[in-house]
């Protein structure tokens, strides 16, 4: 089955980019990032930012944008039967040079799982340096770690943003 990724969710002021590999079949069916109800991505985002969880996709996207997070996938296209990253074949990466030029505040790129990081490192060669951090996959297929353990690792997002805010606040007050 041929699969194409979604357009990124990103405002111009985004300072963190989260990358998955490619939408799974349920996400493609719903035309939503992380559409499978057993995927913990959105639950993590709402928990990290201490917001009441919502199933409304516009509310989910607004949460990311409010917190200066961009969301995209490493791959633009692939052949895959099912939703497992291990089934991906004939993959083509998205254009990150253009995207990152259009979003100059992004300094940190987080990968939702090992496969997203591996595809990025295989296909993407950036001209600038970015902080690259691989987090445990939020997919229900990643059952080797508990929900709490994965959530604790994902909380690095808010810590990174606190560091950036302190840096910018200090720059402004000098």
Number of C-alpha atoms within 10 A of each C-alpha: 9 12 19 16 23 19 12 15 17 21 16 13 17 21 21 24 24 22 22 26 27 29 26 22 19 16 18 19 11 11 14 16 26 22 21 19 14 13 16 18 20 23 19 20 21 16 14 16 14 9 11 8 14 12 11 8 14 10 12 17 18 14 17 21 18 11 17 19 24 23 22 21 25 27 25 19 21 20 15 20 16 13 17 15 19 10 11 20 13 9 19 15 19 19 13 14 14 9 13 15 10 13 19 12 15 21 17 19 20 21 24 22 20 16 17 24 21 15 17 21 12 10 15 15 10 11 7 8 8 11 10 13 14 19 20 17 22 23 19 13 12 14 10 9 11 10 14 10 10 18 21 12 12 22 16 15 18 14 11 13 17 12 11 14 12 11 11 11 11 10 9 8 6 5
